Each structure stands twice: as structure tokens, then as C-alpha cells.
Amino acid sequence: MSTRSGGAIALVGSGEYLPVMDEIDRALLATLPAGAPVALLPTASGLEPGSPARWNALGERHFAALGAPTIPLLLLHREDAFDESVLARLREARFFYFSGGNPTHVVETLQGTPAWAVISSALAEGAVIAGCSAGAMMLGSYTIRIRDALAGRPPTWAPALAVVPQVAVLPHFDRFAARFGTGTIQHLTESAPEGLIVLGIDEDTALLRLRPGEPWRAAGRQTVSVFRAERPVEVLSPGDEIDLDR
């Protein structure tokens, strides 16, 4: 299901629930009425015992310090996305925060479910969505199975949830680039489906759009690299803006 959000969107390279994200999350919260609840969704870590509870505990502390109430949910497997108690709590939220883990798992868990229908409806009505690492990857049109490429196999691009159409996210990009170099990055980006914009988002960094029709803005500690076919790479420093529709 493709979803265009009528509210703010943040694609985060890493650093969810850490102090480096305070300014970014305050900007996202400021687009909502005071007291709007934040749903904490550790779905991407649903295959990692103990991780979902840890992410939710971090999220509760983080948003409490910012003055925002939270709804910590354990929407971890596909059956949870049909659970009426989970759906009822999702309907209360006006901000949906997806933390890191496995992007394929979160897409398979949510695609075509009542939970994603609730979230999609809220987004269309102006709710906020943020995704960090795997949570950011699943918000694009495609995710990439990076391990395939690193093992010498052809890169595999899999459909995602398309909150941000025609975009794919490579999180932790500074670490990835330092380890594997420009050749691997070029190989990955050149293999992308036609028309896809690949965003390399560094750690402790985000690309956010606060309102529909506004440009996207880099924020945080490092940079965002923008790869488009037949164009030079654009590197955005904090405060730099870009129109992804051009």
C-alpha cells in the first residue's frame, strides 16, 4: 500500500531516542497539538528477544523528557497487526515512531494489515511518522538487502511501504561508506530501480519534511548523501534543504 503523509516525516540514519535527536523530535512534535501521544513501534526488532522492550523503554524516557505522552506497543509479528487491542491503541496516536532492526521483517509484518490501514489513515489526516535505521528503510518505496551485495550477489531491491514514494534509504551511511568504499556504493546505487532516489543518511542524522509541499531538510550531527541517476551526488549538511520531487 502506498501512503502519502499529510503530516511531518523523519527519515533517521541512527540515534533514535538519544539526546542528539531532541531538536528533531521537538520539531516533529511542534507540528501536532500539545499532548498528542506518540506510538512507540519496535516492530523491526521483533525477531530479536529483549530488543523491543528495550527500545520502548528508551522511547518512553526520551519523549517524557520532551513532554510528550507515549503509547509503547509490542506490534512485533503479523498476527499482532490484526489484534483489536493493538488497533485501538494505534487509533489513539498522532505520532508513529518506528525504531531499528530488520526492514524486511517490519514490511512483512505490516503490509496489507488492519494496523497499517489505521496508521495510513492517520498519516493522511496529518499524523507524524518517523523511522530510524530499518524503520526509515521501510518508509521508502524499496528496501535493499545489503548483505546480498556485500556477499558478491546481485543487489536485491524489495518493495517497501512507500510512505515516501520513489525513495530508498541507506542508514548508518557514514559507517557503511567508510567500511566498503565508493565502489560498493556506486554498485548499489546503479542497481536501483529506474527513477529511484537513494538517500545515504549518516548516523545521528535525519532528513525531515515538516509539512506537505515544503522542502526536505537535513538535521542532526552529520550529512545526507542524495544519489539520483545521471546526476552528481548531492551532500546535504544540517540545515540544507532539497526538493525530492525534482
N, C-alpha and C positions, 0 to 999 in steps of 0.2 A: 504494500500500500504506500503510495507516495503522499507525502504530507507537506504542505507549505504552512509554516508557522506564522500566525499573526502577531506573535509576541517576540520577545528577545530570545536570541540563540547564542550559546557559547560553545565553541569547539576548543577543548583544552588539551594540551600536549602531555601534561602530567601536573601533579600538585594539588589534586582535589583535597579540599578540607584543610589545607595548610595556610599559615598566615600570608604567604605570598599571593593567595587568591582573595584576600579580604576586599581589596579595592574592586576587583572584578565582580565579586558576588554582591557587594553593596550596589554597584551599578545595575546589576540584573534585578535585585530586589526593589530598587527605586522605580522600576517600570510598573510595579504592582501596587495595589492598595496596601496600606500598612497592616501587618498581621497576616498576610497571605501565607498559607502553610506550604512548606517545601517537602515533597515526597522524596525520600532517600531510597534509591533503587540500585542495589548492588548486584543486579541481575547477571552482569558479565562475569562475576566471580562465583556463580552458582555451583561450579564444579570443584571449587577449592574449599574444603572443610575449614570452617572457622573464619574465613575471609569476609563473608557477607556481614556477620555480626560486628567484626572489627571495623569495616567501612562505615556501617551505620552508627557505631559509637563515635567515630571521628566526626561524622557529619552532624550528629546531634550537638556535640561540643562546639563545632565550628559555627553553625548557624545560631546557636544560643548566644554566642558572643556577639553576633551581628544583630541580635534582637528579633530573630525570625523563628516561629514555631516549626517543628518538623513532624513528618509522618514517616517513621522508619518502617520500611516494608521488606519482607523476605519473599519477593517475587523472583524465584530462583529457577523454576522449571516450568515447562509449558502448562502443566496442569494448574499451576498457581495463577496463570493468566486467565483462567476460567472460574476462579474461586470468587464467589459472591462477596465474601468478606474483604478480599483484596480489592475488588472492583469498587466497593463502597468507599474504602479509604482513598483510592485514586481519585474518585469524584470530588473529594474534599480539597484536593491540592490545586494550587495555581502555579507551581514551580516543580519541575521534574528534573532531578539530578541523577544521572547515571554514572557510577564510578567504574573503575577499570577492571580488566580481566581478559576474557576471551570474546572477541567481537562476533565470531560465528555462533557461539552459544547464545548471546543476547538476541541476535537476529532470529535464530531458530525458535527461541522461547516466545518471542513477541509477535512475529509476523502472522497476520490474519487472525488475531485473537481478540476477545472482548476487551482485554486490558489495553491493547494497542488502540482499539477503537475509542476507548474512553480518553486516552492520552491525546490521540489525534484530534478529537472533538475539542478538547480543552485548548490545544495549541492553536487551532483555527480561530478560537474565540479570544486569543491574546495571552494565553499562559506562556510561561518561560520554560525553555528546555536547555539543559547544559549536559554535556557529556565529556568525560575525561578519558584519555587513552582509548581503550576499547569502546567506552561509552561515546567518544567522539567519532570513532571509525564507523559505528553502526548508524550514525545520523546522516551519512552521505548516501549517494546512490549505489556505491560499491565499497566493499572492503577487499583488501588484498591479503592473500595468505603468504606472508613474507617468508615463512620458513621454507616454502617450496622454492622460491627464488634463491635463497641462501644455500640450499642443497643442490643447486645446479639444475633444478627442474624449471620448466617454463612458469613464469608468474601466473597465479590464478586469481582472477577478479570475480568476486561473488556478489550478487545483488544484496543490497542492504535496505534500510528503511526509508531512505530518500526524504528525510526532513529538509535537507539541503540538497536540491537536485543538482546533478552534473558535477558533483564534488566527491573526492575521496580524501581521507585524512591519513597521513603517516605521523603518528605521535612519537614522542621521545626522539624527535628528528635529529637534534644535535648529537645525541649519543649514537644513533644509527649511522649518521654520516661519518662520525669520527672512526667508527669501527670498520665500516665496509667501503667507504670511499665513493668518489664521484662516479666510477664506472658502474657499480651496482645500482646507484641511484638512477643513473641515466637509463640503464637496462629496465628498471622497474617502471619509470615514468613513460618510456617509449612504448611499453607493452600495454598501457592503459587503453580502455575502450575509447572510441572516437569521441572527441568533444569533452572528455572528462578533464576537470581541473584537479590536480593533485596538490594538496596542501601539506607541506612538511612543517609541523608545529613543534617547536622546541619544548624542552621541559620547563615547567613553571611559567608557561606562556599560553595565551589564548588568542583566538580570533573570534570577535563577537560582533553581533549586529543587534542593536537595541530596539529598533523599530523597523517594520517593513518599509522598503524604499530608501532607507538610509544606507550609506556605505558600511562595509565591514571594517573593523579597527583592530589592530594588533595591540595587545596589552600584556603586562607581566614583566618577566625578567630578561627574556631573550628575543628571538626573532621568529618570523613565519616566512617560509620559502614557498613561492607560488609557481607551479610548473604547468604551463599550457603548451600544447603542440605548436611548434613553429614560432615560438616567442622566447625571448631571453628570460631566464629565471628572474623573478621579482623577489627581493628580500625586504620584508617589512619589519621595521623597528617599532618598539612600543610607541603608540600614538599615530603611526602611519595608517592610512585608510586605502581601501581598494573596493572597486565595484566588480563583483564576481559575475555579473551579467553581461559584461563587455569583453 
